[in-house]
Every structure is written in structure tokens, then in C-alpha cells.
């Protein structure tokens, strides 16, 4: 399997650090530490989110969905053209679909999700030529830090209590 990664401005590192802060909020609430931000063309954060499935008992409360909802509300419309979604983990099929449907221009992610990733690992929803919108993809931004947060979380979950 090959994964492509475009060159990126340092701004993606800064936005990913904000997303990592969101991921830590999820972790502190007992949820899988995934965080996300949606930024506009000027780098302003329009939406942010972190996994909240455990807190809300909502299976759709993924970081990306929550950040997209917040960004759309801030914009006053569902189209997020000109925006970049930055997330710590490769999106699942639901979230990849939401990125496409929201017309996000660029998707930036940190760690790959070899078990459920839908941006190259298992599926490639966002690059499917049958869809009417395909965002640019930048992968591997602060990947070690993003993966480490997840690895530490799941290691702690497996420890006997």
C-alpha cells in the first residue's frame, strides 16, 4: 500500500498542535483521543472537535463531524469550500464522507488508521473519482505524536485494573 503526502507549510503543524489539544480533551473524558480543527484560508479556526462518543452516547460524535458542524455554523452554511480540516487520525468512512459532503478543500491528518482508515489505508473515499468532490490530502503531519497519543491510550485501556 502506498500513501501519498504532499509538501506542507508549517501552518499544518500549528493547526495539528491545536487538534492534538482537542485529542487530549477527549482522552481526559475517557474517549479515544482524536482531535480536529477546521481552518479557513487565513488559518482562522472555524470549528474544533474531539471524540465525544462516550460522553454523549452518540456514535456519530467523532471529532471531524463535531468540528464540521461547528465550522458550518460559524460560516452560516454547510459548504466549507476554502477550508482545511486537520485531524490527528486518518478519518473513518463516515468522517471521510462528511469531508466530501461539506466540500472541504483540503484534508490534513496525522496518524494512519490501518484498521478503519478511509483515506488510503482500507478505503480511499475522498479520492473516489465517482464522487463530485475530492479534497486535496496531506498525510503524516506530526504523525509520531498523533500515533503516540493513541498508542498510550490503548495501552492504558488494556492494563488490568
Buried (B, 14 or more C-beta within 10 A) or exposed (E): EEEEEEEBEEEBBBBBBBBBBBBBBBBEBEBBBBBBBBBBEEEEBBBBBBBBBEEEEEEEBBBBBBBBBBBBEBBEEEEBEBBBBBBBBBBBBBBBBBBBBBBBBBBBBBBBBEEBBBBBBBBBBBBEEEEEBBBEBBBBBBBEBBBEBBEEBEEEEEEEE
